Amino acid sequence: TLAWSQDGGGTVNVQLDQSTSHPSVDFFALPVPVLFKNGQQDSLVVLDHTFSGQTFSFTLPFQADSALLDPDWWIIRANDLVLRVPDAAFGSGQALLVPNPVRDQAELFTGTRLQGPATLRLLDASGRLVRQQQVVITGRRTTFSTADLAPGSYLVELAAGTEQVRLWMVKD
């Protein structure tokens, strides 16, 4: 899994995670090429990946809109997951809800703590449960509809196992 963000100054932050095909297979350190691009420019960056969860930081001379992991398919793999993460959520491990204020749909970046099936609860400003639903956290994020909510402030609670995230959301 490659999670990345880029700030307005061109600084790119990357976290590279490797999962093995079987528990008996150890981590395999190797250089990992990543192609960053936009409509006019691209840049191939080779990351010296020595442990899972390793982070990298570098500057690109342009704003990238996408990243391709191992574009020439030199690395044997079953699945690729490349995630662009808002700069404010990258590497902090903190949850972030965007946009906020929200209109029809919200996207919740969960940081590094939550994955898989979870329970999403929305409580209004008085603490009344407005909605409870099951969601799946994939790639450190989940989305949910807010189209049917009345304007106001809501507490968003997301729980998976013993971990929980709580954030305030404003509905326009």
Residue frames as a rotation matrix with the C-alpha (Angstrom) as fourth column:
THR 1
0.581 0.814 0.000 0.00
0.814 -0.581 0.000 0.00
0.000 0.000 -1.000 0.00
LEU 2
-0.648 -0.723 0.239 1.27
0.730 -0.680 -0.075 3.43
0.217 0.126 0.968 -0.94
ALA 3
0.575 0.748 -0.332 -0.30
0.804 -0.591 0.064 6.41
-0.148 -0.304 -0.941 0.86
TRP 4
-0.540 -0.808 0.235 0.84
0.840 -0.536 0.086 9.83
0.056 0.244 0.968 -0.33
SER 5
0.678 0.651 -0.341 0.13
0.639 -0.751 -0.163 13.53
-0.362 -0.108 -0.926 -0.03
GLN 6
-0.354 -0.767 0.536 1.58
0.886 -0.459 -0.072 16.70
0.301 0.449 0.841 -1.50
ASP 7
0.111 0.358 -0.927 1.49
0.660 -0.724 -0.200 20.18
-0.743 -0.589 -0.317 -0.02
GLY 8
0.924 0.379 -0.054 1.29
0.237 -0.678 -0.696 23.45
-0.300 0.630 -0.716 -1.94
GLY 9
0.446 -0.842 -0.304 5.08
-0.728 -0.539 0.424 23.84
-0.521 0.032 -0.853 -1.91
GLY 10
0.357 -0.257 -0.898 5.60
-0.764 0.472 -0.439 20.55
0.537 0.843 -0.028 -3.75
THR 11
-0.631 -0.614 0.475 6.71
-0.776 0.502 -0.383 18.45
-0.004 -0.610 -0.793 -0.76
VAL 12
0.252 0.643 -0.724 5.50
-0.561 0.706 0.432 14.87
0.789 0.297 0.538 -1.18
ASN 13
-0.395 -0.278 0.876 5.09
-0.874 0.408 -0.265 12.56
-0.283 -0.870 -0.404 1.82
VAL 14
0.117 0.342 -0.932 4.82
-0.627 0.753 0.198 8.82
0.770 0.562 0.303 1.19
GLN 15
-0.136 -0.158 0.978 4.18
-0.828 0.560 -0.025 5.85
-0.543 -0.814 -0.207 3.47
LEU 16
-0.061 0.010 -0.998 4.90
-0.781 0.623 0.054 2.46
0.622 0.783 -0.030 1.95
ASP 17
0.034 0.171 0.985 3.51
-0.802 0.592 -0.076 -0.71
-0.596 -0.787 0.157 3.55
GLN 18
-0.448 -0.210 -0.869 4.24
-0.723 0.656 0.215 -4.24
0.525 0.725 -0.446 2.39
SER 19
0.288 0.505 0.814 2.09
-0.796 0.599 -0.089 -7.25
-0.532 -0.622 0.574 3.19
THR 20
-0.762 -0.641 -0.092 3.24
-0.604 0.652 0.459 -10.76
-0.235 0.405 -0.884 2.40
SER 21
-0.202 0.685 -0.700 1.30
-0.718 0.382 0.581 -13.51
0.666 0.620 0.415 0.68
HIS 22
0.533 0.301 -0.791 1.73
0.254 0.835 0.488 -15.85
0.807 -0.461 0.369 3.65
PRO 23
0.936 -0.129 0.327 2.80
-0.350 -0.434 0.830 -15.42
0.035 -0.891 -0.452 7.31
SER 24
0.634 -0.736 0.236 5.86
0.516 0.630 0.579 -17.59
-0.575 -0.246 0.780 6.66
VAL 25
0.280 -0.509 0.814 7.14
0.838 -0.284 -0.465 -15.08
0.468 0.813 0.347 4.07
ASP 26
-0.073 -0.420 -0.905 9.41
0.800 -0.566 0.198 -12.39
-0.595 -0.710 0.377 5.51
PHE 27
0.768 0.212 -0.605 9.52
-0.048 -0.922 -0.384 -8.75
-0.639 0.324 -0.698 4.48
PHE 28
0.252 -0.674 0.695 11.55
0.944 0.330 -0.023 -8.27
-0.214 0.661 0.719 1.31
ALA 29
0.270 -0.248 -0.930 13.59
0.077 -0.958 0.278 -5.07
-0.960 -0.147 -0.240 1.13
LEU 30
-0.225 -0.341 0.913 13.89
0.937 0.181 0.299 -3.68
-0.267 0.923 0.279 -2.39
PRO 31
-0.900 -0.054 -0.433 13.82
-0.047 -0.975 0.219 -0.44
-0.434 0.217 0.875 -4.37
VAL 32
-0.113 0.943 0.314 10.25
0.827 0.264 -0.496 0.51
-0.551 0.204 -0.810 -5.30
PRO 33
-0.946 -0.204 0.252 9.66
0.318 -0.735 0.599 2.80
0.063 0.647 0.760 -8.30
VAL 34
0.009 0.950 -0.313 6.73
0.746 -0.214 -0.630 5.22
-0.666 -0.228 -0.710 -8.12
LEU 35
-0.695 -0.156 0.701 5.66
0.657 -0.533 0.533 7.40
0.290 0.832 0.473 -11.04
PHE 36
-0.155 0.609 -0.778 4.10
0.525 -0.616 -0.587 10.73
-0.837 -0.499 -0.224 -10.02
LYS 37
-0.802 -0.130 0.583 2.33
0.593 -0.290 0.751 12.63
0.072 0.948 0.309 -12.79
ASN 38
-0.129 0.825 -0.550 -0.19
0.024 -0.552 -0.833 15.20
-0.991 -0.121 0.051 -13.90
GLY 39
0.780 0.582 0.231 -1.51
0.225 0.084 -0.971 16.14
-0.584 0.809 -0.065 -17.36
GLN 40
0.885 -0.443 -0.143 1.78
-0.375 -0.497 -0.782 17.64
0.275 0.746 -0.606 -18.54
GLN 41
-0.051 -0.984 0.169 4.61
-0.866 -0.041 -0.498 16.28
0.497 -0.172 -0.850 -16.37
ASP 42
0.931 0.250 -0.265 5.80
-0.064 0.827 0.558 13.14
0.359 -0.503 0.786 -14.66
SER 43
0.014 -0.936 0.353 8.64
-0.908 -0.160 -0.388 12.08
0.419 -0.315 -0.851 -12.42
LEU 44
0.599 0.079 -0.797 9.84
0.084 0.983 0.161 8.59
0.796 -0.163 0.583 -11.53
VAL 45
0.122 -0.506 0.854 11.01
-0.948 -0.316 -0.051 8.33
0.295 -0.803 -0.518 -7.91
VAL 46
0.146 -0.147 -0.978 12.70
0.047 0.989 -0.141 5.16
0.988 -0.025 0.152 -6.62
LEU 47
0.503 0.137 0.853 12.11
-0.807 -0.280 0.520 4.54
0.310 -0.950 -0.031 -2.91
ASP 48
-0.499 -0.729 -0.468 14.65
-0.375 0.669 -0.642 2.40
0.781 -0.145 -0.607 -1.01
HIS 49
0.432 0.851 0.300 12.06
-0.714 0.119 0.690 0.36
0.552 -0.512 0.658 0.90
THR 50
-0.561 -0.781 -0.275 13.71
-0.379 0.538 -0.753 -1.37
0.736 -0.319 -0.598 3.89
PHE 51
-0.930 0.333 -0.153 10.76
0.317 0.520 -0.793 -1.92
-0.185 -0.787 -0.589 6.27
SER 52
-0.262 0.924 0.278 6.96
0.765 0.023 0.644 -1.90
0.589 0.381 -0.713 6.13
GLY 53
0.661 0.571 -0.487 5.45
0.745 -0.574 0.339 1.41
-0.086 -0.587 -0.805 7.19
GLN 54
-0.379 -0.898 -0.226 8.53
0.810 -0.439 0.389 3.34
-0.449 -0.035 0.893 6.10
THR 55
0.752 0.609 -0.253 7.96
0.446 -0.753 -0.485 7.00
-0.485 0.252 -0.837 5.27
PHE 56
-0.350 -0.802 0.485 9.69
0.925 -0.215 0.312 9.14
-0.146 0.558 0.817 2.67
SER 57
0.628 0.488 -0.606 9.67
0.364 -0.873 -0.325 12.87
-0.687 -0.016 -0.726 1.96
PHE 58
-0.553 -0.752 0.358 10.88
0.707 -0.197 0.679 14.65
-0.440 0.629 0.641 -1.17
THR 59
-0.062 0.485 -0.872 9.96
-0.185 -0.864 -0.468 17.60
-0.981 0.133 0.144 -3.39
LEU 60
-0.091 0.109 0.990 8.50
0.934 0.354 0.047 17.50
-0.345 0.929 -0.135 -6.89
PRO 61
-0.895 -0.315 -0.317 8.74
0.202 -0.918 0.340 20.54
-0.399 0.240 0.885 -9.19
PHE 62
-0.648 0.759 -0.063 5.04
-0.416 -0.284 0.864 20.19
0.637 0.586 0.500 -10.08
GLN 63
-0.313 0.654 0.689 1.71
-0.832 0.162 -0.531 19.31
-0.459 -0.739 0.493 -8.44
ALA 64
-0.974 -0.042 -0.223 1.03
-0.140 0.882 0.450 15.62
0.178 0.469 -0.865 -9.06
ASP 65
-0.116 0.980 0.159 -2.52
-0.989 -0.129 0.069 14.39
0.089 -0.149 0.985 -9.47
SER 66
0.909 0.403 -0.108 -1.72
-0.391 0.913 0.115 10.67
0.145 -0.063 0.987 -9.43
ALA 67
-0.154 -0.936 0.315 0.89
-0.944 0.234 0.234 8.10
-0.293 -0.261 -0.920 -8.46
LEU 68
0.733 0.297 -0.611 1.56
-0.516 0.829 -0.216 4.72
0.443 0.473 0.761 -10.05
LEU 69
0.387 -0.566 0.728 3.27
-0.642 0.402 0.653 2.06
-0.662 -0.720 -0.208 -7.97
ASP 70
-0.406 -0.672 0.620 5.89
-0.005 0.679 0.734 0.11
-0.914 0.295 -0.279 -9.97
PRO 71
0.281 0.659 -0.697 4.66
-0.663 -0.392 -0.638 1.33
-0.694 0.642 0.327 -13.39
ASP 72
-0.132 -0.406 -0.904 6.77
-0.949 0.315 -0.003 -1.21
0.286 0.858 -0.427 -15.34
TRP 73
0.799 0.595 0.088 5.55
-0.587 0.738 0.334 -4.20
0.134 -0.318 0.939 -13.24
TRP 74
-0.135 -0.920 -0.369 8.99
-0.523 0.383 -0.762 -5.38
0.842 0.090 -0.532 -12.08
ILE 75
-0.796 -0.124 0.593 7.71
-0.602 0.260 -0.755 -6.36
-0.060 -0.958 -0.281 -8.63
ILE 76
-0.616 0.594 -0.517 5.57
0.233 0.765 0.601 -9.49
0.753 0.250 -0.609 -8.31
ARG 77
-0.919 0.379 0.108 2.37
-0.255 -0.364 -0.896 -8.64
-0.301 -0.851 0.431 -6.47
ALA 78
-0.579 0.795 0.183 -1.29
0.816 0.566 0.121 -9.53
-0.007 0.219 -0.976 -6.25
ASN 79
0.545 0.838 0.034 -2.80
0.827 -0.544 0.143 -6.21
0.138 -0.049 -0.989 -5.20
ASP 80
-0.713 -0.649 0.265 -1.86
0.588 -0.759 -0.279 -2.55
0.382 -0.044 0.923 -5.34
LEU 81
0.528 0.811 -0.253 -3.47
0.846 -0.475 0.243 0.15
0.077 -0.343 -0.936 -3.29
VAL 82
-0.691 -0.674 0.260 -2.39
0.661 -0.735 -0.150 3.73
0.292 0.068 0.954 -3.94
LEU 83
0.377 0.847 -0.374 -4.12
0.925 -0.326 0.195 6.34
0.043 -0.420 -0.907 -1.79
ARG 84
-0.487 -0.408 0.772 -3.92
0.297 -0.909 -0.293 10.10
0.821 0.087 0.564 -2.04
VAL 85
0.087 0.408 -0.909 -4.43
0.991 0.054 0.119 11.40
0.097 -0.912 -0.399 1.46
PRO 86
0.824 0.186 0.536 -5.13
0.170 -0.982 0.080 15.04
0.541 0.025 -0.841 2.41
ASP 87
-0.101 -0.975 0.198 -1.91
0.047 -0.203 -0.978 16.66
0.994 -0.090 0.066 3.56
ALA 88
-0.098 0.117 0.988 -3.39
-0.888 -0.459 -0.034 17.41
0.450 -0.881 0.149 7.00
ALA 89
0.804 0.487 0.341 -4.16
-0.589 0.732 0.344 13.71
-0.082 -0.477 0.875 7.55
PHE 90
0.642 -0.564 -0.519 -0.90
-0.039 0.652 -0.757 12.26
0.765 0.507 0.397 6.27
GLY 91
-0.218 -0.906 -0.363 1.45
0.274 0.300 -0.914 10.77
0.937 -0.298 0.183 8.81
SER 92
-0.424 0.051 0.904 -0.26
-0.720 -0.624 -0.303 12.36
0.549 -0.780 0.301 11.78
GLY 93
-0.875 0.181 -0.449 -2.23
0.329 0.902 -0.278 9.23
0.355 -0.391 -0.849 12.66
GLN 94
-0.716 0.642 -0.275 -5.10
-0.090 -0.476 -0.875 11.61
-0.693 -0.601 0.398 13.41
ALA 95
-0.194 0.760 0.620 -8.56
0.907 0.380 -0.183 11.31
-0.374 0.527 -0.763 11.90
LEU 96
-0.837 -0.022 -0.547 -9.78
-0.154 -0.949 0.275 13.94
-0.525 0.315 0.791 9.46
LEU 97
-0.012 0.898 0.440 -13.26
0.738 0.304 -0.603 14.53
-0.675 0.317 -0.666 8.03
VAL 98
-0.792 -0.251 -0.557 -13.54
-0.169 -0.786 0.595 16.30
-0.587 0.565 0.580 4.66
PRO 99
-0.463 -0.304 0.833 -15.17
0.172 -0.952 -0.252 18.44
0.870 0.026 0.493 3.57
ASN 100
-0.008 0.471 -0.882 -16.23
0.999 0.039 0.011 20.14
0.039 -0.881 -0.471 6.77
PRO 101
-0.155 0.952 0.263 -18.75
-0.594 0.123 -0.795 21.82
-0.789 -0.280 0.547 6.56
VAL 102
-0.899 -0.083 0.430 -20.32
0.189 0.813 0.551 19.02
-0.395 0.577 -0.715 4.52
ARG 103
-0.427 0.801 -0.419 -23.23
-0.898 -0.429 0.097 18.97
-0.102 0.417 0.903 2.08
ASP 104
0.501 0.742 -0.445 -24.16
-0.823 0.567 0.020 15.57
0.267 0.357 0.895 0.59
GLN 105
0.829 -0.283 -0.482 -21.28
0.276 0.957 -0.087 13.23
0.486 -0.061 0.872 1.39
ALA 106
0.635 -0.661 0.400 -18.42
-0.761 -0.447 0.469 13.09
-0.131 -0.602 -0.787 3.88
GLU 107
0.530 -0.585 -0.614 -15.14
0.072 0.752 -0.655 11.24
0.845 0.303 0.441 3.69
LEU 108
0.853 -0.211 0.478 -13.52
-0.512 -0.156 0.845 10.21
-0.103 -0.965 -0.241 6.95
PHE 109
0.175 -0.887 -0.427 -9.78
-0.259 0.376 -0.890 9.50
0.950 0.266 -0.163 6.96
THR 110
0.908 0.386 -0.162 -9.21
-0.004 0.397 0.918 7.31
0.418 -0.833 0.362 10.00
GLY 111
0.302 -0.871 0.388 -5.47
-0.947 -0.225 0.230 7.67
-0.113 -0.436 -0.893 10.50
THR 112
-0.435 -0.579 -0.689 -3.69
-0.654 0.730 -0.201 4.38
0.619 0.363 -0.696 11.10
ARG 113
-0.740 0.046 0.672 -5.83
-0.612 0.369 -0.699 2.97
-0.280 -0.928 -0.245 13.89
LEU 114
0.036 0.900 0.434 -8.99
-0.381 0.414 -0.826 1.66
-0.924 -0.136 0.358 12.23
GLN 115
-0.753 -0.169 -0.636 -9.49
-0.657 0.261 0.708 -0.85
0.046 0.950 -0.308 9.41
GLY 116
-0.919 0.355 -0.172 -12.19
0.311 0.920 0.238 -3.24
0.243 0.165 -0.956 8.25
PRO 117
-0.028 0.998 0.063 -15.82
0.583 -0.035 0.812 -3.37
0.812 0.060 -0.580 9.40
ALA 118
-0.947 -0.258 -0.194 -16.89
0.311 -0.571 -0.759 -0.58
0.085 -0.779 0.621 11.75
THR 119
0.092 0.979 -0.184 -19.94
0.996 -0.092 0.009 1.08
-0.008 -0.184 -0.983 13.27
LEU 120
-0.826 -0.246 0.508 -20.64
0.324 -0.944 0.070 4.70
0.462 0.222 0.859 12.32
ARG 121
0.044 0.827 -0.560 -22.85
0.992 -0.104 -0.075 6.74
-0.120 -0.552 -0.825 14.66
LEU 122
-0.616 -0.116 0.779 -24.07
0.300 -0.949 0.096 10.31
0.728 0.293 0.619 14.14
LEU 123
-0.103 0.546 -0.831 -25.31
0.982 -0.078 -0.173 12.25
-0.159 -0.834 -0.528 17.16
ASP 124
0.386 0.282 0.878 -26.87
0.494 -0.867 0.061 15.70
0.779 0.411 -0.474 16.97
ALA 125
-0.364 -0.615 0.699 -25.76
-0.176 -0.692 -0.700 18.62
0.915 -0.378 0.143 19.17
SER 126
0.246 0.523 0.816 -28.10
-0.918 -0.145 0.369 17.49
0.311 -0.840 0.444 21.97
GLY 127
-0.622 -0.592 0.512 -26.56
-0.724 0.684 -0.087 13.99
-0.299 -0.425 -0.854 22.01
ARG 128
0.386 0.844 0.373 -29.52
-0.498 0.531 -0.685 12.28
-0.777 0.079 0.625 20.32
LEU 129
-0.574 -0.544 0.612 -28.58
0.155 0.662 0.734 9.34
-0.804 0.516 -0.296 18.05
VAL 130
0.078 0.548 -0.833 -29.55
-0.764 -0.503 -0.403 10.37
-0.640 0.668 0.380 14.52
ARG 131
0.691 0.089 -0.717 -28.05
-0.619 0.586 -0.523 7.45
0.374 0.805 0.460 12.60
GLN 132
0.013 -0.720 0.694 -26.18
-0.622 0.537 0.569 4.22
-0.783 -0.439 -0.441 13.19
GLN 133
0.880 0.246 -0.406 -24.87
-0.474 0.471 -0.744 2.15
0.008 0.847 0.531 10.31
GLN 134
0.465 -0.741 0.484 -22.25
0.331 0.652 0.682 -0.43
-0.821 -0.157 0.549 9.47
VAL 135
0.816 -0.323 -0.480 -19.42
-0.578 -0.502 -0.643 0.71
-0.034 0.802 -0.596 7.20
VAL 136
0.706 -0.693 0.143 -16.20
0.690 0.720 0.080 -0.79
-0.158 0.043 0.986 5.92
ILE 137
0.664 -0.604 -0.441 -12.94
-0.447 -0.793 0.413 1.13
-0.599 -0.077 -0.797 6.34
THR 138
0.675 -0.455 0.580 -10.78
0.709 0.616 -0.342 0.52
-0.202 0.642 0.739 3.30
GLY 139
-0.014 -0.774 0.633 -7.47
0.787 -0.399 -0.471 2.21
0.617 0.492 0.615 2.73
ARG 140
-0.720 -0.323 -0.615 -7.76
0.687 -0.463 -0.560 4.17
-0.103 -0.825 0.555 5.97
ARG 141
-0.876 0.449 -0.178 -10.98
-0.450 -0.892 -0.036 5.87
-0.175 0.049 0.983 4.92
THR 142
-0.529 0.807 0.264 -14.72
0.812 0.571 -0.121 5.51
-0.249 0.150 -0.957 4.60
THR 143
-0.928 0.319 0.193 -17.42
-0.206 -0.870 0.448 7.64
0.311 0.376 0.873 3.07
PHE 144
-0.538 0.824 -0.177 -21.01
0.783 0.411 -0.467 8.19
-0.312 -0.390 -0.866 4.15
SER 145
-0.296 0.555 0.777 -24.01
0.592 -0.532 0.606 10.14
0.750 0.639 -0.171 2.92
THR 146
-0.765 0.101 -0.636 -25.10
0.505 -0.521 -0.689 13.30
-0.400 -0.848 0.347 4.71
ALA 147
-0.853 0.410 0.322 -27.74
0.086 -0.498 0.863 14.36
0.514 0.764 0.390 2.18
ASP 148
0.037 0.970 -0.242 -30.66
0.458 0.198 0.866 13.50
0.888 -0.143 -0.437 4.49
LEU 149
-0.306 -0.218 -0.927 -29.31
0.952 -0.101 -0.290 15.34
-0.030 -0.971 0.238 7.55
ALA 150
0.826 0.550 0.122 -30.75
0.536 -0.834 0.132 18.64
0.175 -0.043 -0.984 8.72
PRO 151
0.160 -0.788 0.594 -28.31
0.028 -0.598 -0.801 21.57
0.987 0.145 -0.074 8.91
GLY 152
0.875 0.086 0.477 -26.43
-0.450 -0.217 0.866 21.67
0.177 -0.972 -0.151 12.21
SER 153
-0.192 -0.968 0.164 -23.53
-0.942 0.135 -0.306 20.20
0.274 -0.213 -0.938 14.19
TYR 154
0.866 0.420 -0.273 -23.06
-0.363 0.902 0.235 16.46
0.345 -0.104 0.933 14.57
LEU 155
0.026 -0.823 0.568 -20.70
-0.847 0.284 0.449 14.25
-0.530 -0.493 -0.690 16.51
VAL 156
0.559 0.034 -0.829 -19.34
-0.622 0.678 -0.392 11.50
0.548 0.735 0.400 14.25
GLU 157
0.123 -0.492 0.862 -18.28
-0.784 0.484 0.388 8.34
-0.608 -0.724 -0.326 16.08
LEU 158
0.493 -0.074 -0.867 -16.55
-0.640 0.644 -0.419 5.52
0.589 0.762 0.270 14.25
ALA 159
0.148 -0.385 0.911 -15.72
-0.867 0.393 0.307 2.35
-0.476 -0.835 -0.275 16.17
ALA 160
0.513 -0.095 -0.853 -13.96
-0.465 0.805 -0.369 -0.87
0.721 0.586 0.369 15.15
GLY 161
0.043 -0.459 -0.887 -13.08
0.600 0.722 -0.345 -3.35
0.799 -0.517 0.306 17.87
THR 162
0.269 -0.016 -0.963 -11.66
0.933 -0.242 0.265 -1.44
-0.237 -0.970 -0.051 20.83
GLU 163
-0.788 -0.613 -0.057 -10.61
0.563 -0.755 0.336 1.58
-0.249 0.233 0.940 18.74
GLN 164
0.366 0.930 0.017 -12.79
0.888 -0.344 -0.306 4.66
-0.279 0.127 -0.952 18.32
VAL 165
-0.820 -0.479 0.312 -12.60
0.556 -0.796 0.240 7.98
0.133 0.370 0.919 16.48
ARG 166
0.263 0.890 -0.373 -14.78
0.890 -0.373 -0.262 10.98
-0.372 -0.263 -0.890 17.40
LEU 167
-0.860 -0.484 0.164 -15.00
0.506 -0.760 0.408 14.16
-0.073 0.434 0.898 15.32
TRP 168
-0.073 0.824 -0.561 -17.38
0.202 -0.539 -0.818 17.09
-0.977 -0.173 -0.127 15.01
MET 169
-0.728 -0.028 0.685 -19.01
0.685 0.013 0.728 17.73
-0.029 1.000 0.010 11.65
VAL 170
-0.437 0.610 -0.661 -21.06
-0.196 -0.782 -0.592 20.71
-0.878 -0.130 0.461 10.46
LYS 171
-0.385 0.438 0.812 -23.83
0.879 0.441 0.180 20.09
-0.280 0.784 -0.555 7.93
ASP 172
-0.966 0.041 -0.256 -24.68
-0.119 -0.947 0.297 23.11
-0.231 0.317 0.920 5.70
